[in-house]
């Protein structure tokens, strides 16, 4: 069977195990609520055990300020843990161009430039979501991901999670990314002129699935966009990339299951936790990052849309598939802007 003929399995989303151990199809919102509870428990286990710490007070300090015709560029810093500092780019359009106080958290991919990709300082084009959305009137915040940029520990390569797991052996990097994203939303909510009821998140690759994971666990996000960040682990020869034993380790607890050829949860099940809030998935059908191709994306999109439709919110989900690979073409960027305007500004 050739790569083009091959079809990867996708775990059924609209079914659940009832109290008698029987598999049942989900046909109502109430039944989905039971399924959602199951998913939340499963996902929480693989996110690991977060440390018992209080979130810092949402506040930020301005380190640098530059003014351009389309926005003010502030380099800020804030705390995500009592002694852990994050630097971020905060772009603020002039009052006459702002989109009703709407604000977007912009998450970068695995580029050595980290947060600077969001202001068009990366090697690859199209990743500058911070700049893109600020030019369209959104206030944007673009922080460094843990173990990258100005958060990269001395002596380690970018995105090496070893120092993190030395501190928190029972947590996961994805759990930490959700925590950090929530602290970023705390800060974004207190930026002057931001409407906390108009918050969105967008990201590419690492930032793409980071957007999904964050939105799944933070209902403050009213619109979510993932660029080249959604795939399936079922029947995927590259799924061990999500639970390596070196470099960037997403979910340590998944490794033993994957090595036994078991898939206890899947990525579209994370995404399902966003429903019924608006979610746009953008994927390249020739994206080799996650599998030989992305031939399972139509089925993933169909299953997610069925869930949204079941909840009476079919219009709130979109699955845009384009022919290229792990990239951000201009037409994808135009769609992303239109999506945020539709759900945050109307």
C-alpha positions in Angstrom: 0.0 0.0 0.0 1.5 3.4 -1.0 1.5 6.5 1.2 -1.4 8.0 -0.8 -3.5 4.8 -0.5 -2.9 4.4 3.2 -5.5 5.7 5.7 -4.8 6.3 9.3 -7.4 5.3 11.9 -9.0 8.0 13.9 -10.5 7.3 17.4 -14.2 7.9 17.4 -15.1 11.0 19.3 -18.9 10.7 19.8 -18.9 7.5 21.9 -18.3 6.7 25.5 -18.1 3.9 28.0 -21.1 3.9 30.3 -21.3 2.7 33.9 -22.0 -0.9 32.8 -18.8 -0.9 30.6 -20.8 -0.8 27.4 -19.8 1.4 24.4 -22.5 3.9 23.6 -22.9 6.4 20.8 -23.4 10.0 21.9 -26.6 11.6 20.6 -27.2 14.4 23.0 -25.5 17.2 24.8 -26.0 15.4 28.1 -24.3 12.3 26.9 -21.4 14.4 25.6 -21.1 15.9 29.1 -20.4 12.4 30.4 -17.8 11.8 27.7 -16.2 15.1 28.4 -15.8 14.2 32.0 -14.0 11.0 31.0 -11.7 13.0 28.6 -10.9 15.6 31.2 -9.8 13.0 33.7 -7.7 11.1 31.2 -6.1 14.3 29.8 -5.4 15.6 33.4 -3.5 12.4 34.2 -1.2 12.8 31.2 -0.6 16.5 31.9 1.0 15.4 35.2 1.0 16.8 38.7 1.4 20.6 38.8 3.3 22.0 41.8 1.3 23.5 44.6 2.0 27.1 43.9 -0.2 30.2 43.8 -0.4 32.1 40.5 1.4 35.5 40.8 -0.6 38.7 40.8 -1.2 39.8 37.2 1.2 42.7 36.6 3.9 43.6 34.2 6.8 45.9 33.9 7.8 47.8 30.7 11.4 47.3 29.8 11.5 49.0 26.4 9.1 51.0 24.3 9.1 51.8 20.6 6.4 53.6 18.6 5.5 52.8 15.0 2.7 54.1 12.8 0.6 50.9 13.3 1.3 50.1 17.0 3.3 50.7 20.1 5.8 48.0 20.7 6.4 47.3 24.4 8.9 44.7 25.7 7.5 43.7 29.0 8.3 41.1 31.8 6.0 39.4 34.2 6.0 36.4 36.5 4.5 32.9 35.8 5.8 31.5 39.0 6.9 33.3 42.2 10.5 33.4 41.0 10.2 32.7 37.2 10.1 35.6 34.9 8.9 35.8 31.3 9.6 38.4 28.7 7.1 39.2 26.0 6.3 41.5 23.1 3.1 43.6 23.8 1.9 45.4 20.6 -0.8 48.0 21.1 -2.5 49.6 18.1 -3.6 53.3 18.4 -7.1 53.8 19.9 -8.7 54.7 16.5 -7.6 51.3 15.1 -8.4 49.0 17.9 -10.9 46.2 17.5 -13.2 46.8 20.4 -10.5 45.9 22.9 -10.0 42.5 21.4 -6.7 40.9 22.3 -4.8 37.8 20.9 -2.2 35.7 22.7 0.4 34.6 20.1 2.3 31.4 20.6 5.5 30.7 18.6 6.8 27.4 17.2 10.2 25.7 17.8 12.3 28.5 16.3 15.5 29.6 18.0 14.1 33.1 17.7 11.2 32.2 20.0 9.0 35.2 20.8 10.9 37.3 18.2 9.3 35.3 15.4 6.1 37.2 16.3 7.6 40.5 15.3 9.0 39.1 12.0 12.5 38.3 13.3 12.4 34.6 12.5 14.1 32.7 9.6 10.8 31.5 8.1 8.1 33.9 6.8 4.5 34.0 7.9 5.0 33.2 11.6 4.7 36.8 12.8 1.2 36.6 14.3 1.9 39.3 16.9 2.6 41.8 14.2 -0.1 40.5 11.8 -2.9 40.9 14.3 -1.6 44.2 15.8 -1.7 45.6 12.3 -5.3 44.6 12.1 -6.2 46.4 15.3 -5.8 43.7 17.9 -3.7 44.1 21.0 -1.3 41.2 21.0 1.0 39.5 23.6 3.8 37.2 22.4 5.8 35.5 25.2 8.8 33.1 25.2 7.9 29.5 25.6 9.5 27.7 28.5 13.1 26.6 27.6 13.4 28.9 24.7 14.4 32.5 23.8 15.3 34.5 27.0 14.0 31.6 29.1 16.6 29.1 27.7 18.8 28.0 30.6 22.6 28.5 30.0 24.4 25.4 28.7 21.3 23.9 27.1 20.1 23.8 23.5 16.8 25.6 22.7 13.8 23.5 23.7 15.7 21.1 25.8 13.3 20.3 28.7 15.9 18.6 30.9 16.1 21.6 33.4 12.3 21.7 33.7 12.0 18.0 34.5 14.7 18.2 37.1 12.5 20.8 38.9 9.2 19.1 38.2 9.6 15.4 37.5 5.9 14.6 37.9 4.6 17.4 35.7 4.7 17.6 31.9 5.9 20.3 29.6 2.4 20.6 28.1 1.0 21.1 31.6 3.6 23.8 32.1 2.7 25.4 28.8 -1.0 25.6 29.8 0.0 27.1 33.2 2.2 29.7 31.4 -0.5 30.4 28.9 -3.0 31.1 31.7 -0.6 33.5 33.4 -0.2 35.3 30.0 -4.0 35.6 29.8 -4.0 37.0 33.4 -1.5 39.7 32.3 -3.3 40.4 29.0 -6.5 40.9 30.8 -5.1 43.8 32.9 -3.5 45.6 29.9 -5.2 49.0 29.6 -8.1 49.0 27.0 -8.2 45.2 26.7 -11.7 43.7 27.0 -11.3 40.4 28.9 -14.4 39.1 27.2 -12.7 39.4 23.8 -9.6 37.2 24.2 -8.2 34.8 21.5 -5.2 32.6 21.0 -3.2 31.7 17.8 -0.1 29.7 17.2 1.9 27.7 14.7 3.3 24.2 15.2 4.4 24.0 18.8 2.3 27.1 19.3 -0.5 25.5 17.3 -1.1 22.6 19.6 -0.2 24.9 22.5 -3.2 27.0 21.5 -5.4 23.9 21.5 -4.2 22.6 24.9 -4.6 26.1 26.5 -8.0 26.7 25.1 -9.2 23.3 26.2 -8.5 24.3 29.8 -9.3 28.0 29.8 -12.7 29.2 28.9 -11.6 32.9 28.9 -10.5 32.2 25.3 -13.4 33.1 23.0 -11.7 32.2 19.7 -8.9 29.7 19.0 -6.7 29.1 15.9 -4.2 26.3 15.5 -1.8 26.4 12.5 -0.2 23.1 11.7 -0.7 21.9 15.2 -3.4 19.2 15.0 -2.8 15.6 14.2 -3.8 12.1 15.4 -1.7 9.7 17.4 -3.7 6.6 16.5 -1.9 4.5 13.9 0.8 7.2 13.6 4.4 6.1 13.1 5.6 9.4 14.5 3.6 9.4 17.7 6.7 8.7 19.9 7.8 12.3 19.1 5.2 13.3 21.6 6.8 11.4 24.4 10.6 11.2 23.6 13.2 10.3 26.2 15.4 13.3 25.3 15.3 17.0 24.1 11.7 18.3 24.1 9.5 15.9 26.0 5.8 16.7 25.7 4.0 14.1 27.8 6.4 11.7 29.8 3.5 9.5 30.9 2.4 8.7 27.4 5.7 6.9 26.6 4.9 3.6 28.2 1.6 3.4 26.4 3.0 4.3 23.0 5.8 1.7 23.4 3.0 -0.9 24.0 1.2 0.4 20.9 -1.6 1.8 23.0 -3.2 5.2 22.6 -5.0 6.2 25.8 -6.1 9.6 24.4 -5.7 11.5 21.2 -5.2 15.1 20.1 -8.6 15.7 18.6 -10.0 14.7 22.0 -8.0 17.6 23.5 -9.5 19.9 20.8 -13.0 18.6 21.6 -12.7 20.1 25.0 -12.8 23.6 23.3 -16.3 23.0 22.0 -18.6 24.8 21.6 -16.3 27.9 21.7 -15.0 28.9 18.2 -12.1 26.9 16.9 -10.4 27.1 13.5 -7.9 24.4 12.6 -5.5 25.1 9.7 -3.4 22.2 8.4 -1.2 21.5 5.4 -2.1 18.2 3.7 1.5 17.7 2.8 2.8 18.4 6.3 5.4 15.7 7.1 6.0 16.9 10.6 3.5 14.6 12.2 3.0 11.7 9.8 3.8 10.6 6.2 1.0 12.9 5.2 -2.0 14.5 6.9 -4.5 12.1 5.3 -6.5 11.8 8.5 -7.3 15.5 8.8 -10.6 15.4 6.9 -11.9 12.7 9.3 -10.7 14.6 12.3 -12.4 17.7 11.1 -15.6 15.8 10.4 -15.7 14.3 13.9 -15.1 17.7 15.5 -17.8 19.3 13.4 -20.2 16.6 14.3 -19.6 17.4 18.0 -20.0 21.1 17.4 -23.2 20.5 15.5 -24.5 18.2 18.3 -24.0 21.2 20.7 -25.9 23.5 18.4 -22.7 25.4 17.3 -21.8 23.9 13.9 -20.7 27.3 12.6 -18.2 27.7 15.5 -15.8 25.1 14.0 -13.8 25.2 10.7 -11.2 22.9 9.3 -9.2 24.6 6.6 -6.9 22.1 4.7 -4.5 23.4 2.1 -2.1 21.5 -0.2 1.2 22.6 1.1 3.3 21.5 4.1 4.2 22.8 7.5 3.9 26.4 6.5 1.8 29.6 6.9 0.8 30.8 3.4 -0.7 34.2 3.0 -4.2 32.9 2.3 -4.1 31.1 5.7 -3.1 34.3 7.4 -6.1 36.1 5.8 -8.5 33.5 7.0 -7.0 33.6 10.6 -7.6 37.4 10.7 -11.1 37.0 9.4 -11.8 34.3 12.0 -10.7 36.5 14.9 -12.7 39.5 13.7 -15.8 37.3 13.3 -15.7 35.9 16.8 -14.0 38.6 18.9 -15.2 41.8 17.2 -18.9 41.3 16.4 
